[in-house]
Amino acid sequence: MSAARADPKAITPQSKDFDRWYVDTVLRAELADYAPVKGCMVIRPYGFALWENIQGALDGMIKRTGHENMYFPLLIPESYLKKEAEHVEGFDPQVAWVTQGGGKTLDERLAIRPTSETIICSMYKDWIHSWRDLPVKINQWVNVYRWEKRTRLFLRTAEFLWQEGHTFHETDEQAAEEVDTMLGCYRELAEDWLALPVIAGRKTESEKFPGARYTLSIEGMMADGWALQSGTSHHLAQNFSRAYGISFSDRSNQEQHPHQTSWGLSTRVIGAVIMAHGDDAGLVLPPRVAPVQVVVVPIVRSNDPDGSALVEQAVARIVDELPEGVRLRVDNREGIRPGEKYAHWELRGVPLRLVVGAQDLAARQVTVVHRVGGTEEKLPVEHVAARLPQLLESAQATLFERAKTLLAERSIDVATLDELIEAFRERPVFVSAPFCERGACETRIKEAVHAATVRNLRSDRRADGAPCLACGEPADAVALIARAY
């Protein structure tokens, strides 16, 4: 932190230190900063605007699939957490407790929300009585707190923002369909909005959500070849509804426990956007979520009042003809050279920069600079505003294709542990291999390659009895193995 602040113009090159580059970019682009409380962060306006755009896209999908938003309290009684043993055991090391209020010791400790299954179940015990009350499909946009020893801005902080969806269903099959549906929404967000190709699959038993029957995830590749989990969806079966005494009368008037799901996505996806697309100059943002999609830099000169007047007229025309939905900003800041403005917006990843100067206008043109690839082109001033949506969609597609190419180039199939070790010898990669799902074999994989783990069991591939890479026994699953943040 101190190094980045000592020289506010310095960004460490990715090739020199990718981790340092990441922190430099977050701080210099004014996405976030360190908070006085260790492990927490302040999300600055530009970073929060990025989150709002991501949130808006996902919230639309959540409502499109029949869910409603609501809100549950931040503080959860300790007795609520203890009702589901596997759940509380999984979260216990991360829970922060409130023990005093109003200067008095509390009769019961209160947990600062690490996740909300327990309090939601405790409330819905009184709200669900009949099959007619199902399905329940709710979501909340909130903050959570999980005690973290090692933190990194956006990627892992003690307090972070997220959405958590919770549903109750009549049947196991309906719950399973819900789990798939919401993972599909996360994939849509990642690929269509964040320009991040992902690999979907089921988490291993050791990596699933505490208390779940199974967990599905999507995994994206960052520019350094490491993986980042970018959304999870959990089938909770009847584990929580039994523990919390939630029951309903089914269509045959028999008492049943509902089948549950939960699913969540957090501000960590901002880290994914940064690391998947950024370069040595800073952020490269997908246009669909960029807070500013187009910046206009007028070139005005005090010694050329006539030319400056033409520039101001041209800028006004562009703003007036701007198609609906395009997020444009005119940089009219005084006392700052054009080159400094270019660097300012390049650092912040703005997809398109329009440079409007008298010399170009003499030929009835403006200069368009593309953040992706850094290319420039001249466009007629009378047509440039109308072209902006097309140019932005082209930039979105280019980013996605570039990320797909990286994923393809750094994906390798192996059959043995020796091949696994060799695959990681030169650089981080995504490895796919037959895997028997035994815990002992998962441990051998972790031991074979430092920091590599089974990210998920791919949903798009099957091993069809091929030998497990660790033990040689027939395997059905194909494991995605990578180093991960």
KEFI-928688 format. One record per residue (C-alpha): z, y negated, x. Coordinates in steps of 0.1 Angstrom, whole numbers, plus 5000, padded with zeros to 4 digits. Layout:
// residues N
REC     z     y     x
REC     Z     Y     X
...
//
This chain:
// residues 485
REC     z     y     x
REC  5000  5000  5000
REC  5010  4975  5027
REC  4978  4981  5047
REC  4956  4973  5017
REC  4974  4941  5010
REC  4975  4930  5046
REC  4937  4927  5046
REC  4926  4923  5009
REC  4889  4925  5019
REC  4892  4958  5037
REC  4881  4990  5020
REC  4884  5021  5042
REC  4851  5040  5042
REC  4851  5073  5023
REC  4839  5092  5053
REC  4869  5080  5073
REC  4897  5086  5048
REC  4888  5094  5012
REC  4924  5091  5000
REC  4928  5056  5016
REC  4895  5045  5002
REC  4907  5055  4967
REC  4939  5034  4970
REC  4921  5005  4986
REC  4895  5005  4957
REC  4921  5007  4929
REC  4941  4978  4944
REC  4911  4955  4955
REC  4893  4960  4922
REC  4925  4950  4904
REC  4926  4981  4883
REC  4964  4987  4889
REC  4992  4980  4913
REC  5025  4995  4922
REC  5055  4988  4899
REC  5090  4980  4911
REC  5101  5015  4898
REC  5091  5041  4923
REC  5063  5063  4909
REC  5052  5039  4882
REC  5022  5016  4881
REC  5012  4983  4864
REC  4977  4987  4848
REC  4960  4953  4853
REC  4936  4938  4827
REC  4904  4952  4842
REC  4919  4987  4845
REC  4933  4985  4809
REC  4899  4973  4796
REC  4884  5004  4812
REC  4911  5026  4795
REC  4905  5009  4762
REC  4868  5018  4763
REC  4876  5054  4772
REC  4903  5054  4745
REC  4879  5040  4719
REC  4853  5066  4726
REC  4877  5095  4724
REC  4895  5081  4694
REC  4862  5081  4675
REC  4858  5118  4683
REC  4893  5126  4672
REC  4888  5109  4639
REC  4853  5124  4635
REC  4868  5159  4637
REC  4893  5152  4609
REC  4925  5141  4628
REC  4948  5112  4619
REC  4968  5090  4643
REC  5006  5086  4640
REC  5036  5079  4662
REC  5068  5098  4673
REC  5098  5084  4692
REC  5100  5081  4729
REC  5135  5097  4731
REC  5140  5134  4723
REC  5174  5150  4718
REC  5182  5177  4744
REC  5189  5203  4717
REC  5153  5199  4705
REC  5139  5208  4739
REC  5161  5239  4743
REC  5147  5257  4713
REC  5116  5269  4731
REC  5128  5285  4763
REC  5095  5288  4782
REC  5086  5252  4773
REC  5119  5237  4785
REC  5119  5258  4816
REC  5084  5246  4825
REC  5092  5209  4820
REC  5129  5208  4832
REC  5122  5196  4868
REC  5102  5167  4854
REC  5124  5155  4826
REC  5142  5121  4829
REC  5174  5118  4809
REC  5192  5089  4791
REC  5229  5095  4792
REC  5243  5061  4783
REC  5235  5036  4756
REC  5253  5003  4748
REC  5277  5009  4777
REC  5289  5042  4762
REC  5282  5078  4772
REC  5260  5095  4747
REC  5273  5126  4728
REC  5239  5143  4736
REC  5215  5136  4764
REC  5181  5122  4753
REC  5150  5131  4772
REC  5123  5105  4778
REC  5093  5120  4763
REC  5075  5144  4787
REC  5054  5157  4758
REC  5061  5158  4721
REC  5058  5194  4708
REC  5096  5197  4702
REC  5101  5166  4682
REC  5069  5170  4662
REC  5079  5206  4653
REC  5114  5194  4643
REC  5099  5169  4619
REC  5072  5191  4604
REC  5098  5218  4597
REC  5107  5195  4567
REC  5071  5185  4559
REC  5053  5219  4558
REC  5062  5242  4528
REC  5029  5257  4515
REC  4995  5267  4526
REC  4983  5237  4507
REC  5001  5215  4533
REC  4978  5229  4560
REC  4959  5222  4582
REC  4979  5194  4597
REC  4958  5176  4623
REC  4974  5146  4640
REC  4972  5127  4672
REC  4992  5100  4690
REC  4983  5075  4717
REC  5015  5070  4737
REC  5032  5068  4771
REC  5051  5098  4786
REC  5074  5101  4816
REC  5075  5130  4840
REC  5096  5128  4872
REC  5072  5130  4901
REC  5081  5130  4938
REC  5046  5124  4951
REC  5025  5099  4932
REC  4991  5083  4934
REC  4978  5055  4912
REC  4962  5069  4880
REC  4961  5105  4893
REC  4998  5113  4892
REC  5024  5087  4882
REC  5058  5092  4866
REC  5048  5072  4836
REC  5013  5074  4823
REC  4993  5068  4791
REC  4977  5096  4771
REC  4968  5109  4738
REC  4984  5141  4726
REC  4970  5160  4696
REC  4990  5185  4676
REC  4978  5207  4648
REC  4992  5234  4624
REC  4970  5261  4608
REC  4971  5290  4584
REC  4955  5315  4607
REC  4953  5323  4644
REC  4915  5321  4641
REC  4916  5285  4628
REC  4939  5275  4656
REC  4915  5290  4682
REC  4886  5272  4666
REC  4906  5239  4669
REC  4913  5245  4706
REC  4876  5250  4713
REC  4866  5220  4692
REC  4889  5196  4710
REC  4879  5209  4744
REC  4844  5202  4733
REC  4854  5166  4726
REC  4868  5162  4761
REC  4836  5176  4775
REC  4816  5152  4754
REC  4837  5123  4767
REC  4834  5134  4803
REC  4797  5141  4803
REC  4783  5116  4778
REC  4806  5087  4785
REC  4820  5091  4820
REC  4788  5107  4835
REC  4809  5135  4849
REC  4796  5171  4846
REC  4824  5195  4840
REC  4831  5233  4840
REC  4851  5246  4811
REC  4873  5277  4811
REC  4907  5292  4805
REC  4936  5286  4828
REC  4953  5316  4844
REC  4987  5327  4831
REC  5005  5309  4860
REC  4987  5276  4853
REC  4988  5275  4814
REC  5009  5250  4795
REC  5045  5261  4792
REC  5050  5279  4759
REC  5013  5284  4751
REC  4994  5316  4745
REC  4965  5302  4766
REC  4952  5269  4779
REC  4916  5257  4782
REC  4905  5230  4807
REC  4876  5211  4820
REC  4873  5206  4857
REC  4851  5179  4874
REC  4840  5176  4910
REC  4849  5144  4928
REC  4827  5129  4955
REC  4847  5146  4983
REC  4842  5180  4967
REC  4877  5183  4953
REC  4884  5192  4917
REC  4902  5171  4891
REC  4914  5186  4858
REC  4900  5162  4832
REC  4914  5175  4798
REC  4933  5205  4785
REC  4936  5222  4751
REC  4963  5247  4743
REC  4967  5275  4718
REC  5004  5276  4710
REC  5001  5306  4686
REC  5034  5308  4666
REC  5057  5303  4696
REC  5069  5269  4686
REC  5068  5273  4648
REC  5090  5304  4651
REC  5114  5287  4675
REC  5117  5256  4653
REC  5118  5275  4620
REC  5086  5261  4605
REC  5073  5283  4577
REC  5051  5281  4547
REC  5043  5302  4516
REC  5008  5317  4521
REC  4982  5323  4494
REC  5000  5356  4485
REC  5033  5338  4483
REC  5045  5355  4515
REC  5064  5334  4541
REC  5044  5328  4573
REC  5047  5307  4604
REC  5018  5283  4611
REC  4997  5287  4641
REC  4996  5256  4664
REC  4976  5238  4690
REC  4981  5208  4712
REC  4957  5190  4735
REC  4958  5160  4757
REC  4939  5136  4780
REC  4955  5109  4801
REC  4947  5078  4823
REC  4941  5103  4851
REC  4905  5103  4839
REC  4902  5067  4853
REC  4909  5083  4887
REC  4881  5108  4879
REC  4856  5079  4872
REC  4866  5062  4905
REC  4864  5093  4927
REC  4833  5108  4911
REC  4811  5077  4913
REC  4825  5051  4937
REC  4811  5043  4971
REC  4821  5023  5002
REC  4816  4990  4983
REC  4841  5000  4956
REC  4837  5011  4920
REC  4805  5023  4904
REC  4812  5024  4867
REC  4793  5043  4839
REC  4778  5016  4817
REC  4792  5031  4785
REC  4828  5025  4796
REC  4824  4996  4820
REC  4845  4966  4809
REC  4817  4943  4820
REC  4782  4959  4818
REC  4762  4929  4830
REC  4772  4899  4851
REC  4750  4868  4853
REC  4753  4847  4885
REC  4736  4813  4881
REC  4725  4797  4913
REC  4730  4760  4909
REC  4728  4733  4936
REC  4743  4699  4935
REC  4713  4685  4954
REC  4688  4699  4928
REC  4699  4687  4893
REC  4666  4694  4877
REC  4666  4730  4890
REC  4702  4735  4880
REC  4694  4723  4845
REC  4666  4749  4842
REC  4690  4776  4854
REC  4716  4766  4828
REC  4689  4767  4801
REC  4678  4801  4812
REC  4713  4815  4812
REC  4719  4801  4778
REC  4688  4818  4766
REC  4699  4851  4780
REC  4733  4848  4763
REC  4717  4837  4730
REC  4692  4866  4730
REC  4718  4892  4741
REC  4715  4924  4720
REC  4746  4934  4701
REC  4770  4956  4720
REC  4761  4945  4755
REC  4792  4934  4774
REC  4780  4904  4795
REC  4799  4878  4816
REC  4786  4847  4831
REC  4802  4839  4865
REC  4804  4801  4864
REC  4834  4799  4888
REC  4832  4768  4910
REC  4838  4767  4947
REC  4828  4803  4953
REC  4795  4811  4972
REC  4770  4834  4954
REC  4775  4861  4981
REC  4812  4862  4973
REC  4805  4865  4936
REC  4781  4894  4943
REC  4807  4912  4964
REC  4834  4906  4937
REC  4814  4922  4909
REC  4800  4950  4932
REC  4835  4960  4940
REC  4843  4962  4903
REC  4814  4985  4897
REC  4795  4963  4872
REC  4762  4982  4865
REC  4738  4952  4864
REC  4738  4918  4881
REC  4714  4891  4869
REC  4707  4864  4895
REC  4693  4833  4879
REC  4679  4807  4904
REC  4654  4779  4903
REC  4631  4796  4927
REC  4627  4827  4905
REC  4625  4806  4874
REC  4595  4788  4888
REC  4577  4821  4884
REC  4595  4827  4850
REC  4616  4855  4865
REC  4651  4866  4872
REC  4664  4891  4897
REC  4681  4922  4884
REC  4703  4941  4909
REC  4713  4977  4900
REC  4748  4988  4911
REC  4736  5024  4912
REC  4714  5027  4943
REC  4715  4989  4950
REC  4679  4984  4941
REC  4665  4951  4929
REC  4636  4941  4906
REC  4621  4910  4891
REC  4619  4907  4853
REC  4604  4880  4831
REC  4632  4857  4819
REC  4619  4859  4783
REC  4622  4897  4782
REC  4653  4904  4803
REC  4679  4902  4776
REC  4660  4927  4754
REC  4656  4951  4783
REC  4694  4953  4791
REC  4703  4982  4767
REC  4675  5003  4782
REC  4685  4994  4818
REC  4721  5003  4811
REC  4712  5037  4796
REC  4690  5044  4826
REC  4720  5037  4849
REC  4742  5060  4828
REC  4717  5088  4831
REC  4712  5083  4868
REC  4749  5085  4875
REC  4752  5117  4855
REC  4722  5133  4873
REC  4736  5122  4907
REC  4769  5139  4899
REC  4751  5170  4887
REC  4732  5172  4919
REC  4764  5170  4939
REC  4780  5197  4918
REC  4750  5220  4923
REC  4749  5213  4961
REC  4786  5221  4965
REC  4788  5252  4943
REC  4788  5286  4959
REC  4791  5322  4947
REC  4812  5346  4967
REC  4822  5383  4964
REC  4851  5387  4989
REC  4880  5368  5004
REC  4862  5366  5037
REC  4833  5349  5020
REC  4857  5326  5002
REC  4872  5315  5035
REC  4838  5310  5050
REC  4827  5289  5020
REC  4855  5264  5026
REC  4851  5263  5064
REC  4830  5232  5066
REC  4839  5212  5035
REC  4855  5214  5001
REC  4833  5232  4975
REC  4835  5248  4941
REC  4835  5286  4945
REC  4828  5311  4917
REC  4839  5347  4922
REC  4848  5378  4902
REC  4885  5379  4895
REC  4907  5405  4879
REC  4933  5380  4867
REC  4963  5397  4883
REC  4990  5374  4896
REC  4990  5391  4930
REC  4953  5385  4935
REC  4957  5349  4925
REC  4984  5345  4952
REC  4961  5361  4978
REC  4934  5335  4969
REC  4959  5307  4974
REC  4969  5321  5007
REC  4933  5326  5019
REC  4923  5290  5017
REC  4948  5262  5021
REC  4953  5241  4989
REC  4927  5261  4970
REC  4936  5274  4935
REC  4920  5291  4906
REC  4911  5261  4885
REC  4900  5281  4855
REC  4882  5313  4844
REC  4847  5301  4835
REC  4837  5302  4799
REC  4800  5302  4808
REC  4800  5333  4830
REC  4813  5369  4830
REC  4818  5393  4859
REC  4808  5424  4839
REC  4829  5447  4860
REC  4819  5433  4894
REC  4847  5439  4920
REC  4875  5414  4921
REC  4872  5393  4953
REC  4908  5400  4962
REC  4915  5436  4953
REC  4881  5452  4946
REC  4890  5464  4911
REC  4866  5458  4883
REC  4868  5423  4869
REC  4857  5407  4837
REC  4864  5370  4845
REC  4847  5347  4870
REC  4872  5323  4886
REC  4864  5288  4896
REC  4882  5282  4928
REC  4886  5247  4944
REC  4910  5223  4961
REC  4923  5200  4935
REC  4941  5167  4929
//
